[in-house]
Amino acid sequence: MKVKVIDEGHESDLEKEINKFIKENNIEVIDIKLSTSCSIYSEEQIYCFTAMIIYEEKE
């Protein structure tokens, strides 16, 4: 079993990267864990969308 962590600043970018990773690799996805966080820098809100893909490589 292996994991891949992907981190993006917008949820649609995260979706694209997850789909790209699954499409480009010969894997069986076991699970995907999602985490979001938000922080404030000056007057700007900064979002962080993170996914951990748990998978096995297909033979």
C-alpha distance matrix in Angstrom:
0.0 3.8 7.1 10.5 13.7 16.9 20.3 23.5 27.1 27.6 25.6 26.5 25.2 21.8 21.9 22.8 20.0 17.3 18.9 19.4 15.8 14.8 17.9 17.6 14.1 13.2 10.3 9.8 9.8 8.7 10.9 13.0 14.8 18.1 20.5 24.1 26.7 30.2 32.5 36.1 37.4 41.2 41.8 38.6 35.6 32.3 29.2 25.6 23.0 19.4 16.2 12.6 10.4 7.1 5.8 4.9 7.7 10.7 12.9
3.8 0.0 3.8 7.0 10.3 13.5 16.9 20.3 23.9 24.6 23.0 24.0 22.3 19.0 19.5 20.2 17.1 14.8 16.9 16.9 13.2 13.0 16.3 15.6 12.5 12.6 9.9 10.4 9.8 9.6 10.8 11.8 13.4 16.3 18.4 21.7 24.1 27.5 29.7 33.2 34.3 38.0 38.7 35.5 32.6 29.2 26.3 22.6 20.2 16.5 13.6 10.1 8.3 5.9 5.4 6.0 8.0 11.7 14.1
7.1 3.8 0.0 3.8 6.6 10.0 13.3 16.7 20.2 21.1 19.6 20.8 19.1 15.7 16.6 17.5 14.4 12.2 14.9 15.1 11.6 12.0 15.6 15.1 12.7 13.7 11.0 11.4 9.7 9.7 9.6 9.4 10.4 12.9 14.8 18.0 20.4 23.8 25.9 29.4 30.5 34.3 34.9 31.7 28.8 25.4 22.5 18.8 16.4 12.7 10.0 6.5 5.4 4.6 6.1 8.5 10.5 14.1 16.9
10.5 7.0 3.8 0.0 3.8 6.6 10.1 13.3 17.0 18.0 16.8 17.8 15.7 12.6 13.8 14.4 11.0 9.4 12.4 12.3 8.9 10.4 13.7 13.1 11.5 13.5 11.4 12.5 10.6 11.7 10.9 9.5 10.5 12.0 13.7 16.4 18.7 21.8 23.9 27.1 28.1 31.7 32.3 28.9 26.3 22.7 19.9 16.3 13.9 10.5 8.1 5.6 5.1 6.7 8.1 10.7 11.9 15.3 18.3
13.7 10.3 6.6 3.8 0.0 3.8 6.7 10.3 13.7 15.1 14.3 15.9 13.7 10.5 12.7 13.7 10.4 9.4 13.0 13.1 10.5 12.4 15.7 15.3 14.4 16.8 14.7 15.6 13.1 13.9 12.1 9.7 9.4 9.9 10.8 13.0 15.1 18.1 20.1 23.3 24.3 28.0 28.6 25.3 22.6 19.0 16.3 12.6 10.6 7.1 5.7 4.4 6.3 8.9 11.2 14.3 15.7 19.0 22.0
16.9 13.5 10.0 6.6 3.8 0.0 3.8 6.8 10.5 11.7 11.2 12.5 10.0 7.2 9.8 10.6 7.4 7.4 11.1 11.1 9.4 11.9 14.7 14.6 14.6 17.5 15.9 16.9 14.4 15.8 13.8 10.7 10.5 9.8 10.5 11.8 13.9 16.4 18.5 21.5 22.3 25.9 26.2 22.7 20.2 16.6 13.9 10.4 8.3 5.7 5.3 6.5 8.1 11.5 13.5 16.6 17.6 20.6 23.7
20.3 16.9 13.3 10.1 6.7 3.8 0.0 3.8 7.1 9.1 9.6 11.5 9.1 6.9 10.4 11.4 8.9 9.9 13.4 13.5 12.6 15.2 17.7 17.7 18.1 21.1 19.6 20.5 17.7 18.9 16.4 13.0 11.9 10.0 9.4 9.6 11.0 13.1 14.9 17.8 18.6 22.1 22.4 18.9 16.5 12.8 10.3 6.9 5.8 4.4 6.6 8.9 11.3 14.7 17.1 20.3 21.4 24.4 27.5
23.5 20.3 16.7 13.3 10.3 6.8 3.8 0.0 3.8 5.6 7.1 8.8 6.2 5.4 9.2 10.0 8.6 10.4 13.4 13.5 13.7 16.3 18.2 18.5 19.7 22.8 21.6 22.5 19.8 21.3 18.6 15.0 14.1 11.5 10.8 9.8 11.0 12.2 14.1 16.4 17.1 20.4 20.3 16.6 14.3 10.8 8.4 6.0 5.3 6.4 8.9 11.9 14.0 17.6 19.8 23.0 23.9 26.6 29.8
27.1 23.9 20.2 17.0 13.7 10.5 7.1 3.8 0.0 3.8 6.9 8.9 7.3 7.8 11.2 12.1 11.7 13.6 16.2 16.6 17.2 19.7 21.4 21.9 23.3 26.4 25.2 25.9 23.1 24.4 21.5 17.7 16.4 13.2 11.9 9.6 9.9 9.9 11.6 13.4 14.1 17.2 16.7 13.0 10.8 7.6 5.6 4.9 5.9 8.7 11.7 15.0 17.3 21.0 23.3 26.7 27.7 30.2 33.5
27.6 24.6 21.1 18.0 15.1 11.7 9.1 5.6 3.8 0.0 3.8 5.6 5.4 6.5 8.9 10.2 10.9 12.6 14.6 15.6 16.8 18.8 20.2 21.3 23.0 25.9 24.7 25.2 22.3 23.8 20.8 17.1 16.1 12.8 12.2 9.9 11.1 11.2 13.6 15.4 16.6 19.3 18.1 14.4 11.9 9.6 7.0 7.1 6.5 9.7 11.9 15.6 17.4 21.1 23.2 26.6 27.7 29.9 33.3
25.6 23.0 19.6 16.8 14.3 11.2 9.6 7.1 6.9 3.8 0.0 3.8 5.4 5.0 6.3 8.8 9.9 10.6 12.4 14.2 15.4 16.7 18.3 20.0 21.4 24.0 22.5 22.6 19.5 20.9 17.9 14.2 13.6 10.4 10.6 9.1 11.4 12.4 15.5 17.7 19.4 22.3 20.9 17.4 14.5 12.3 9.1 8.5 6.1 8.8 10.1 13.8 15.2 18.9 20.9 24.5 25.7 27.7 31.2
26.5 24.0 20.8 17.8 15.9 12.5 11.5 8.8 8.9 5.6 3.8 0.0 3.8 5.3 5.0 6.3 8.7 9.9 10.7 12.3 14.3 15.6 16.5 18.2 20.2 22.9 21.9 22.3 19.6 21.6 19.0 15.6 15.9 13.2 14.1 12.9 15.2 16.0 18.8 20.7 22.1 24.7 23.2 19.6 17.1 15.1 12.3 11.8 9.5 11.7 12.2 15.7 16.3 20.0 21.4 24.7 25.5 27.1 30.5
25.2 22.3 19.1 15.7 13.7 10.0 9.1 6.2 7.3 5.4 5.4 3.8 0.0 3.8 5.4 5.1 6.3 8.7 10.0 10.5 12.3 14.4 15.3 16.3 18.4 21.5 20.7 21.6 19.2 21.4 19.1 15.7 16.0 13.5 14.2 13.3 15.2 16.1 18.5 20.4 21.3 24.1 23.1 19.3 17.2 14.5 12.0 10.9 9.0 10.5 11.4 14.6 15.3 19.1 20.4 23.5 24.0 25.9 29.1
21.8 19.0 15.7 12.6 10.5 7.2 6.9 5.4 7.8 6.5 5.0 5.3 3.8 0.0 3.8 5.4 5.1 6.1 8.6 9.8 10.6 12.4 14.1 15.3 16.7 19.5 18.2 18.8 16.1 18.0 15.5 12.0 12.2 10.0 11.1 11.0 13.5 15.2 18.0 20.5 21.7 24.8 24.1 20.4 17.8 14.9 11.8 9.7 6.8 7.4 7.6 10.9 11.7 15.5 17.1 20.4 21.3 23.4 26.8
21.9 19.5 16.6 13.8 12.7 9.8 10.4 9.2 11.2 8.9 6.3 5.0 5.4 3.8 0.0 3.8 5.5 5.2 6.2 8.5 10.0 10.8 12.2 14.2 15.7 18.2 17.0 17.2 14.6 16.9 14.6 11.5 12.6 10.9 12.9 13.2 16.2 18.0 21.1 23.5 25.0 28.0 26.9 23.3 20.5 18.0 14.7 13.0 9.8 10.2 9.3 12.1 11.9 15.5 16.6 19.8 20.6 22.1 25.6
22.8 20.2 17.5 14.4 13.7 10.6 11.4 10.0 12.1 10.2 8.8 6.3 5.1 5.4 3.8 0.0 3.8 5.5 5.2 6.0 8.6 10.0 10.4 12.0 14.3 17.1 16.7 17.7 15.8 18.6 16.9 14.1 15.6 14.2 16.1 16.2 18.9 20.4 23.1 25.3 26.2 29.1 28.2 24.4 22.1 19.5 16.6 15.0 12.2 12.5 11.7 14.1 13.5 17.0 17.5 20.3 20.4 21.7 25.0
20.0 17.1 14.4 11.0 10.4 7.4 8.9 8.6 11.7 10.9 9.9 8.7 6.3 5.1 5.5 3.8 0.0 3.8 5.5 5.0 6.1 8.6 9.8 10.4 12.2 15.4 14.8 16.2 14.4 17.1 15.6 12.8 14.2 13.2 15.0 15.6 18.1 20.0 22.4 24.9 25.6 28.8 28.3 24.6 22.2 19.1 16.4 14.0 11.4 10.7 9.7 11.6 11.1 14.6 15.2 17.9 18.0 19.9 23.0
17.3 14.8 12.2 9.4 9.4 7.4 9.9 10.4 13.6 12.6 10.6 9.9 8.7 6.1 5.2 5.5 3.8 0.0 3.8 5.4 5.2 6.3 8.6 10.1 10.9 13.5 12.2 13.0 10.8 13.4 12.0 9.4 11.4 11.1 13.6 15.0 18.1 20.5 23.3 26.1 27.3 30.6 30.1 26.4 23.7 20.7 17.5 14.8 11.5 10.2 8.0 9.3 8.1 11.5 12.1 15.0 15.6 17.4 20.8
18.9 16.9 14.9 12.4 13.0 11.1 13.4 13.4 16.2 14.6 12.4 10.7 10.0 8.6 6.2 5.2 5.5 3.8 0.0 3.8 5.5 5.2 6.0 8.5 10.2 12.4 11.8 12.7 11.2 14.4 13.6 11.6 14.2 14.1 16.9 18.2 21.3 23.5 26.4 29.0 30.2 33.4 32.6 28.9 26.3 23.4 20.3 18.0 14.7 13.8 11.6 12.8 10.8 13.7 13.4 15.8 15.8 16.8 20.1
19.4 16.9 15.1 12.3 13.1 11.1 13.5 13.5 16.6 15.6 14.2 12.3 10.5 9.8 8.5 6.0 5.0 5.4 3.8 0.0 3.8 5.5 5.1 6.0 8.5 11.6 12.0 13.9 13.1 16.5 16.0 14.2 16.6 16.5 18.9 20.0 22.8 24.8 27.3 29.8 30.5 33.6 33.2 29.4 27.1 24.1 21.3 18.9 16.1 15.0 13.2 14.1 12.2 15.0 14.4 16.3 15.5 16.7 19.6
15.8 13.2 11.6 8.9 10.5 9.4 12.6 13.7 17.2 16.8 15.4 14.3 12.3 10.6 10.0 8.6 6.1 5.2 5.5 3.8 0.0 3.8 5.5 5.3 6.2 9.4 9.2 11.4 10.6 13.9 13.8 12.3 14.8 15.4 17.8 19.5 22.3 24.7 27.2 30.0 30.7 34.0 33.9 30.2 27.8 24.5 21.6 18.7 15.9 13.9 11.6 11.6 9.4 11.9 11.1 12.9 12.3 14.0 17.0
14.8 13.0 12.0 10.4 12.4 11.9 15.2 16.3 19.7 18.8 16.7 15.6 14.4 12.4 10.8 10.0 8.6 6.3 5.2 5.5 3.8 0.0 3.8 5.7 5.5 7.4 6.8 8.4 7.9 11.6 12.0 11.3 14.5 15.6 18.7 20.7 23.9 26.5 29.3 32.2 33.3 36.7 36.3 32.6 29.9 26.8 23.7 20.8 17.6 15.6 12.6 12.3 9.2 11.0 9.5 11.2 10.7 11.7 15.0
17.9 16.3 15.6 13.7 15.7 14.7 17.7 18.2 21.4 20.2 18.3 16.5 15.3 14.1 12.2 10.4 9.8 8.6 6.0 5.1 5.5 3.8 0.0 3.8 5.7 7.6 8.6 10.6 11.1 14.9 15.5 14.9 18.1 18.9 21.9 23.6 26.7 29.0 31.7 34.4 35.3 38.5 38.0 34.2 31.8 28.8 25.8 23.2 20.1 18.6 15.9 15.9 13.0 14.8 12.9 13.9 12.6 12.7 15.5
17.6 15.6 15.1 13.1 15.3 14.6 17.7 18.5 21.9 21.3 20.0 18.2 16.3 15.3 14.2 12.0 10.4 10.1 8.5 6.0 5.3 5.7 3.8 0.0 3.8 6.9 8.9 12.0 12.8 16.5 17.3 16.7 19.6 20.5 23.1 24.8 27.6 29.9 32.3 34.9 35.5 38.7 38.5 34.8 32.6 29.3 26.6 23.8 21.1 19.3 16.9 16.5 13.8 15.4 13.4 13.9 11.9 12.5 14.7
14.1 12.5 12.7 11.5 14.4 14.6 18.1 19.7 23.3 23.0 21.4 20.2 18.4 16.7 15.7 14.3 12.2 10.9 10.2 8.5 6.2 5.5 5.7 3.8 0.0 3.8 5.6 9.1 10.5 13.9 15.4 15.4 18.5 20.0 22.8 25.0 27.8 30.5 32.9 35.8 36.5 39.9 39.9 36.2 33.8 30.4 27.6 24.5 21.7 19.3 16.5 15.3 12.2 13.0 10.4 10.3 8.1 9.0 11.4
13.2 12.6 13.7 13.5 16.8 17.5 21.1 22.8 26.4 25.9 24.0 22.9 21.5 19.5 18.2 17.1 15.4 13.5 12.4 11.6 9.4 7.4 7.6 6.9 3.8 0.0 3.8 7.2 9.8 13.0 15.3 16.2 19.6 21.6 24.7 27.2 30.3 33.1 35.7 38.7 39.6 43.1 43.1 39.4 36.8 33.5 30.5 27.3 24.3 21.7 18.6 17.0 13.5 13.3 10.0 8.8 6.1 5.6 8.0
10.3 9.9 11.0 11.4 14.7 15.9 19.6 21.6 25.2 24.7 22.5 21.9 20.7 18.2 17.0 16.7 14.8 12.2 11.8 12.0 9.2 6.8 8.6 8.9 5.6 3.8 0.0 3.8 6.2 9.2 11.7 12.9 16.3 18.8 21.9 24.7 27.9 31.0 33.7 36.9 38.1 41.6 41.6 38.0 35.2 31.9 28.7 25.5 22.3 19.5 16.1 14.1 10.5 9.8 6.4 5.6 4.4 5.2 8.7
9.8 10.4 11.4 12.5 15.6 16.9 20.5 22.5 25.9 25.2 22.6 22.3 21.6 18.8 17.2 17.7 16.2 13.0 12.7 13.9 11.4 8.4 10.6 12.0 9.1 7.2 3.8 0.0 3.8 6.3 9.3 11.4 15.0 17.7 21.2 24.2 27.6 30.8 33.8 37.1 38.6 42.2 42.0 38.5 35.4 32.3 28.9 25.8 22.3 19.6 15.9 13.9 10.1 8.8 5.5 5.3 6.2 6.4 10.1
9.8 9.8 9.7 10.6 13.1 14.4 17.7 19.8 23.1 22.3 19.5 19.6 19.2 16.1 14.6 15.8 14.4 10.8 11.2 13.1 10.6 7.9 11.1 12.8 10.5 9.8 6.2 3.8 0.0 3.8 5.7 7.6 11.2 14.0 17.5 20.6 24.0 27.3 30.4 33.7 35.4 39.0 38.7 35.3 32.1 29.1 25.6 22.5 19.0 16.4 12.6 10.7 7.1 6.1 4.4 6.6 8.7 9.9 13.6
8.7 9.6 9.7 11.7 13.9 15.8 18.9 21.3 24.4 23.8 20.9 21.6 21.4 18.0 16.9 18.6 17.1 13.4 14.4 16.5 13.9 11.6 14.9 16.5 13.9 13.0 9.2 6.3 3.8 0.0 3.8 7.2 10.3 13.6 17.0 20.5 23.8 27.3 30.4 33.9 35.9 39.5 39.3 36.0 32.7 29.8 26.2 23.1 19.7 16.8 13.1 10.7 7.7 5.4 5.0 7.2 10.4 11.8 15.3
10.9 10.8 9.6 10.9 12.1 13.8 16.4 18.6 21.5 20.8 17.9 19.0 19.1 15.5 14.6 16.9 15.6 12.0 13.6 16.0 13.8 12.0 15.5 17.3 15.4 15.3 11.7 9.3 5.7 3.8 0.0 3.8 6.6 10.0 13.4 16.8 20.2 23.8 26.9 30.5 32.6 36.1 35.8 32.6 29.2 26.5 22.9 19.9 16.5 13.8 10.1 8.2 6.1 5.1 7.0 10.2 13.3 15.1 18.7
13.0 11.8 9.4 9.5 9.7 10.7 13.0 15.0 17.7 17.1 14.2 15.6 15.7 12.0 11.5 14.1 12.8 9.4 11.6 14.2 12.3 11.3 14.9 16.7 15.4 16.2 12.9 11.4 7.6 7.2 3.8 0.0 3.8 6.5 10.1 13.3 16.8 20.2 23.4 26.9 29.0 32.5 32.1 28.9 25.5 22.8 19.1 16.2 12.7 10.1 6.5 5.6 4.5 6.0 8.7 12.4 15.0 17.1 20.8
14.8 13.4 10.4 10.5 9.4 10.5 11.9 14.1 16.4 16.1 13.6 15.9 16.0 12.2 12.6 15.6 14.2 11.4 14.2 16.6 14.8 14.5 18.1 19.6 18.5 19.6 16.3 15.0 11.2 10.3 6.6 3.8 0.0 3.8 6.9 10.4 13.7 17.3 20.4 24.0 26.3 29.8 29.6 26.5 23.0 20.4 16.8 13.9 10.8 8.2 5.5 5.1 6.6 8.1 11.5 15.2 18.0 20.5 24.1
18.1 16.3 12.9 12.0 9.9 9.8 10.0 11.5 13.2 12.8 10.4 13.2 13.5 10.0 10.9 14.2 13.2 11.1 14.1 16.5 15.4 15.6 18.9 20.5 20.0 21.6 18.8 17.7 14.0 13.6 10.0 6.5 3.8 0.0 3.8 6.9 10.4 13.8 17.1 20.6 23.0 26.4 26.0 22.9 19.4 16.9 13.3 10.6 7.4 5.8 4.5 6.6 8.9 11.3 14.6 18.3 20.9 23.3 26.9
20.5 18.4 14.8 13.7 10.8 10.5 9.4 10.8 11.9 12.2 10.6 14.1 14.2 11.1 12.9 16.1 15.0 13.6 16.9 18.9 17.8 18.7 21.9 23.1 22.8 24.7 21.9 21.2 17.5 17.0 13.4 10.1 6.9 3.8 0.0 3.8 6.8 10.5 13.6 17.2 19.7 23.1 22.9 20.0 16.5 14.1 10.7 8.1 6.0 5.1 6.3 8.5 11.7 14.1 17.6 21.3 23.8 26.5 30.0
24.1 21.7 18.0 16.4 13.0 11.8 9.6 9.8 9.6 9.9 9.1 12.9 13.3 11.0 13.2 16.2 15.6 15.0 18.2 20.0 19.5 20.7 23.6 24.8 25.0 27.2 24.7 24.2 20.6 20.5 16.8 13.3 10.4 6.9 3.8 0.0 3.8 7.0 10.4 13.9 16.5 19.8 19.3 16.4 12.8 10.7 7.2 5.6 4.6 6.2 8.8 11.7 14.8 17.6 20.8 24.6 26.8 29.5 33.0
26.7 24.1 20.4 18.7 15.1 13.9 11.0 11.0 9.9 11.1 11.4 15.2 15.2 13.5 16.2 18.9 18.1 18.1 21.3 22.8 22.3 23.9 26.7 27.6 27.8 30.3 27.9 27.6 24.0 23.8 20.2 16.8 13.7 10.4 6.8 3.8 0.0 3.8 6.8 10.4 13.1 16.5 16.3 13.8 10.2 8.3 5.8 5.2 6.8 8.6 11.8 14.4 17.8 20.5 23.9 27.6 29.7 32.6 36.1
30.2 27.5 23.8 21.8 18.1 16.4 13.1 12.2 9.9 11.2 12.4 16.0 16.1 15.2 18.0 20.4 20.0 20.5 23.5 24.8 24.7 26.5 29.0 29.9 30.5 33.1 31.0 30.8 27.3 27.3 23.8 20.2 17.3 13.8 10.5 7.0 3.8 0.0 3.8 7.0 10.0 13.1 12.6 10.2 6.7 5.5 4.5 6.3 8.9 11.6 15.0 17.9 21.2 24.0 27.3 31.0 33.0 35.8 39.2
32.5 29.7 25.9 23.9 20.1 18.5 14.9 14.1 11.6 13.6 15.5 18.8 18.5 18.0 21.1 23.1 22.4 23.3 26.4 27.3 27.2 29.3 31.7 32.3 32.9 35.7 33.7 33.8 30.4 30.4 26.9 23.4 20.4 17.1 13.6 10.4 6.8 3.8 0.0 3.8 6.6 9.8 10.1 8.4 5.8 5.2 6.6 8.5 11.9 14.2 17.8 20.5 23.9 26.7 30.0 33.6 35.5 38.4 41.8
36.1 33.2 29.4 27.1 23.3 21.5 17.8 16.4 13.4 15.4 17.7 20.7 20.4 20.5 23.5 25.3 24.9 26.1 29.0 29.8 30.0 32.2 34.4 34.9 35.8 38.7 36.9 37.1 33.7 33.9 30.5 26.9 24.0 20.6 17.2 13.9 10.4 7.0 3.8 0.0 3.8 6.3 6.5 5.6 4.6 6.0 8.8 11.5 14.9 17.5 21.2 24.0 27.4 30.3 33.5 37.0 38.8 41.7 45.0
37.4 34.3 30.5 28.1 24.3 22.3 18.6 17.1 14.1 16.6 19.4 22.1 21.3 21.7 25.0 26.2 25.6 27.3 30.2 30.5 30.7 33.3 35.3 35.5 36.5 39.6 38.1 38.6 35.4 35.9 32.6 29.0 26.3 23.0 19.7 16.5 13.1 10.0 6.6 3.8 0.0 3.8 5.8 5.2 6.4 7.1 10.7 13.0 16.7 19.1 22.9 25.6 28.9 31.9 34.9 38.3 39.8 42.8 46.0
41.2 38.0 34.3 31.7 28.0 25.9 22.1 20.4 17.2 19.3 22.3 24.7 24.1 24.8 28.0 29.1 28.8 30.6 33.4 33.6 34.0 36.7 38.5 38.7 39.9 43.1 41.6 42.2 39.0 39.5 36.1 32.5 29.8 26.4 23.1 19.8 16.5 13.1 9.8 6.3 3.8 0.0 3.8 5.6 8.3 10.1 13.8 16.5 20.1 22.7 26.5 29.2 32.5 35.6 38.6 42.0 43.5 46.4 49.6
41.8 38.7 34.9 32.3 28.6 26.2 22.4 20.3 16.7 18.1 20.9 23.2 23.1 24.1 26.9 28.2 28.3 30.1 32.6 33.2 33.9 36.3 38.0 38.5 39.9 43.1 41.6 42.0 38.7 39.3 35.8 32.1 29.6 26.0 22.9 19.3 16.3 12.6 10.1 6.5 5.8 3.8 0.0 3.8 6.7 9.7 13.1 16.4 19.7 22.7 26.4 29.5 32.6 35.8 38.8 42.3 43.8 46.5 49.9
38.6 35.5 31.7 28.9 25.3 22.7 18.9 16.6 13.0 14.4 17.4 19.6 19.3 20.4 23.3 24.4 24.6 26.4 28.9 29.4 30.2 32.6 34.2 34.8 36.2 39.4 38.0 38.5 35.3 36.0 32.6 28.9 26.5 22.9 20.0 16.4 13.8 10.2 8.4 5.6 5.2 5.6 3.8 0.0 3.8 6.3 9.8 13.1 16.3 19.4 23.1 26.2 29.2 32.5 35.4 38.9 40.2 43.0 46.3
35.6 32.6 28.8 26.3 22.6 20.2 16.5 14.3 10.8 11.9 14.5 17.1 17.2 17.8 20.5 22.1 22.2 23.7 26.3 27.1 27.8 29.9 31.8 32.6 33.8 36.8 35.2 35.4 32.1 32.7 29.2 25.5 23.0 19.4 16.5 12.8 10.2 6.7 5.8 4.6 6.4 8.3 6.7 3.8 0.0 3.8 6.5 10.0 13.1 16.3 19.9 23.1 26.1 29.4 32.3 35.9 37.5 40.2 43.6
32.3 29.2 25.4 22.7 19.0 16.6 12.8 10.8 7.6 9.6 12.3 15.1 14.5 14.9 18.0 19.5 19.1 20.7 23.4 24.1 24.5 26.8 28.8 29.3 30.4 33.5 31.9 32.3 29.1 29.8 26.5 22.8 20.4 16.9 14.1 10.7 8.3 5.5 5.2 6.0 7.1 10.1 9.7 6.3 3.8 0.0 3.8 6.8 10.2 13.1 16.8 19.9 23.0 26.2 29.1 32.6 34.1 36.9 40.2
29.2 26.3 22.5 19.9 16.3 13.9 10.3 8.4 5.6 7.0 9.1 12.3 12.0 11.8 14.7 16.6 16.4 17.5 20.3 21.3 21.6 23.7 25.8 26.6 27.6 30.5 28.7 28.9 25.6 26.2 22.9 19.1 16.8 13.3 10.7 7.2 5.8 4.5 6.6 8.8 10.7 13.8 13.1 9.8 6.5 3.8 0.0 3.8 6.6 9.9 13.4 16.7 19.6 22.9 25.8 29.4 31.0 33.7 37.1
25.6 22.6 18.8 16.3 12.6 10.4 6.9 6.0 4.9 7.1 8.5 11.8 10.9 9.7 13.0 15.0 14.0 14.8 18.0 18.9 18.7 20.8 23.2 23.8 24.5 27.3 25.5 25.8 22.5 23.1 19.9 16.2 13.9 10.6 8.1 5.6 5.2 6.3 8.5 11.5 13.0 16.5 16.4 13.1 10.0 6.8 3.8 0.0 3.8 6.4 10.1 13.2 16.2 19.5 22.4 25.9 27.5 30.4 33.7
23.0 20.2 16.4 13.9 10.6 8.3 5.8 5.3 5.9 6.5 6.1 9.5 9.0 6.8 9.8 12.2 11.4 11.5 14.7 16.1 15.9 17.6 20.1 21.1 21.7 24.3 22.3 22.3 19.0 19.7 16.5 12.7 10.8 7.4 6.0 4.6 6.8 8.9 11.9 14.9 16.7 20.1 19.7 16.3 13.1 10.2 6.6 3.8 0.0 3.8 6.9 10.4 13.1 16.5 19.3 22.9 24.6 27.2 30.7
19.4 16.5 12.7 10.5 7.1 5.7 4.4 6.4 8.7 9.7 8.8 11.7 10.5 7.4 10.2 12.5 10.7 10.2 13.8 15.0 13.9 15.6 18.6 19.3 19.3 21.7 19.5 19.6 16.4 16.8 13.8 10.1 8.2 5.8 5.1 6.2 8.6 11.6 14.2 17.5 19.1 22.7 22.7 19.4 16.3 13.1 9.9 6.4 3.8 0.0 3.8 6.8 9.9 13.1 16.0 19.6 21.4 24.3 27.7
16.2 13.6 10.0 8.1 5.7 5.3 6.6 8.9 11.7 11.9 10.1 12.2 11.4 7.6 9.3 11.7 9.7 8.0 11.6 13.2 11.6 12.6 15.9 16.9 16.5 18.6 16.1 15.9 12.6 13.1 10.1 6.5 5.5 4.5 6.3 8.8 11.8 15.0 17.8 21.2 22.9 26.5 26.4 23.1 19.9 16.8 13.4 10.1 6.9 3.8 0.0 3.8 6.3 9.6 12.5 16.1 18.1 20.8 24.3
12.6 10.1 6.5 5.6 4.4 6.5 8.9 11.9 15.0 15.6 13.8 15.7 14.6 10.9 12.1 14.1 11.6 9.3 12.8 14.1 11.6 12.3 15.9 16.5 15.3 17.0 14.1 13.9 10.7 10.7 8.2 5.6 5.1 6.6 8.5 11.7 14.4 17.9 20.5 24.0 25.6 29.2 29.5 26.2 23.1 19.9 16.7 13.2 10.4 6.8 3.8 0.0 3.8 6.3 9.6 13.1 15.4 18.4 21.8
10.4 8.3 5.4 5.1 6.3 8.1 11.3 14.0 17.3 17.4 15.2 16.3 15.3 11.7 11.9 13.5 11.1 8.1 10.8 12.2 9.4 9.2 13.0 13.8 12.2 13.5 10.5 10.1 7.1 7.7 6.1 4.5 6.6 8.9 11.7 14.8 17.8 21.2 23.9 27.4 28.9 32.5 32.6 29.2 26.1 23.0 19.6 16.2 13.1 9.9 6.3 3.8 0.0 3.8 6.2 9.9 12.1 14.8 18.3
7.1 5.9 4.6 6.7 8.9 11.5 14.7 17.6 21.0 21.1 18.9 20.0 19.1 15.5 15.5 17.0 14.6 11.5 13.7 15.0 11.9 11.0 14.8 15.4 13.0 13.3 9.8 8.8 6.1 5.4 5.1 6.0 8.1 11.3 14.1 17.6 20.5 24.0 26.7 30.3 31.9 35.6 35.8 32.5 29.4 26.2 22.9 19.5 16.5 13.1 9.6 6.3 3.8 0.0 3.8 7.3 10.3 13.1 16.5
5.8 5.4 6.1 8.1 11.2 13.5 17.1 19.8 23.3 23.2 20.9 21.4 20.4 17.1 16.6 17.5 15.2 12.1 13.4 14.4 11.1 9.5 12.9 13.4 10.4 10.0 6.4 5.5 4.4 5.0 7.0 8.7 11.5 14.6 17.6 20.8 23.9 27.3 30.0 33.5 34.9 38.6 38.8 35.4 32.3 29.1 25.8 22.4 19.3 16.0 12.5 9.6 6.2 3.8 0.0 3.8 6.7 9.3 12.7
4.9 6.0 8.5 10.7 14.3 16.6 20.3 23.0 26.7 26.6 24.5 24.7 23.5 20.4 19.8 20.3 17.9 15.0 15.8 16.3 12.9 11.2 13.9 13.9 10.3 8.8 5.6 5.3 6.6 7.2 10.2 12.4 15.2 18.3 21.3 24.6 27.6 31.0 33.6 37.0 38.3 42.0 42.3 38.9 35.9 32.6 29.4 25.9 22.9 19.6 16.1 13.1 9.9 7.3 3.8 0.0 3.8 6.4 9.4
7.7 8.0 10.5 11.9 15.7 17.6 21.4 23.9 27.7 27.7 25.7 25.5 24.0 21.3 20.6 20.4 18.0 15.6 15.8 15.5 12.3 10.7 12.6 11.9 8.1 6.1 4.4 6.2 8.7 10.4 13.3 15.0 18.0 20.9 23.8 26.8 29.7 33.0 35.5 38.8 39.8 43.5 43.8 40.2 37.5 34.1 31.0 27.5 24.6 21.4 18.1 15.4 12.1 10.3 6.7 3.8 0.0 3.8 6.5
10.7 11.7 14.1 15.3 19.0 20.6 24.4 26.6 30.2 29.9 27.7 27.1 25.9 23.4 22.1 21.7 19.9 17.4 16.8 16.7 14.0 11.7 12.7 12.5 9.0 5.6 5.2 6.4 9.9 11.8 15.1 17.1 20.5 23.3 26.5 29.5 32.6 35.8 38.4 41.7 42.8 46.4 46.5 43.0 40.2 36.9 33.7 30.4 27.2 24.3 20.8 18.4 14.8 13.1 9.3 6.4 3.8 0.0 3.8
12.9 14.1 16.9 18.3 22.0 23.7 27.5 29.8 33.5 33.3 31.2 30.5 29.1 26.8 25.6 25.0 23.0 20.8 20.1 19.6 17.0 15.0 15.5 14.7 11.4 8.0 8.7 10.1 13.6 15.3 18.7 20.8 24.1 26.9 30.0 33.0 36.1 39.2 41.8 45.0 46.0 49.6 49.9 46.3 43.6 40.2 37.1 33.7 30.7 27.7 24.3 21.8 18.3 16.5 12.7 9.4 6.5 3.8 0.0
